[in-house]
Amino acid sequence: MNLLGNIIWLVFGGLAAALGYVLGGFVLCLTIIGIPWGVQCFKLATVVLWPFGKRIVPKQSGAGCLSLLCNIIWLLCGGLYTALVHLVFAAIFAMTIIGIPFARQHLKLMELSLLPFSREVVG
């Protein structure tokens, strides 16, 4: 079932969204300061490409004050906007029974796009 969901997701916008995250990651990695945020964009791109079958869990180690500071900068520089876009798409998909699994994936992506430095992808 995960394979079918991922294929449908990929055809109907997942590939375009993943390419957007990859492009943003490359742009951020052009500067030395932007590399940590670019790496998080690449992490988001992998989840956006194949979201079914993956879980987002809080990091057990390494989530300290630097992670908090990076999350705050992420939120102020586009993370909140990205999370709101995923929330809007989740609301749109949740209006139909067929779209509910895709709405759940957008909610998962919203969690990761809010606090990427204190979350990790499992699966």
Secondary structure, 3 states (H helix, E strand, C coil): CHHHHHHHHHHHHHHHHHHHHHHHHHHHHCCCCCHHHHHHHHHHHHHHHCCCCCEEEECCCCCCHHHHHHHHHHHHHHHHHHHHHHHHHHHHHCCCCCCHHHHHHHHHHHHHHHCHHHEEEEC
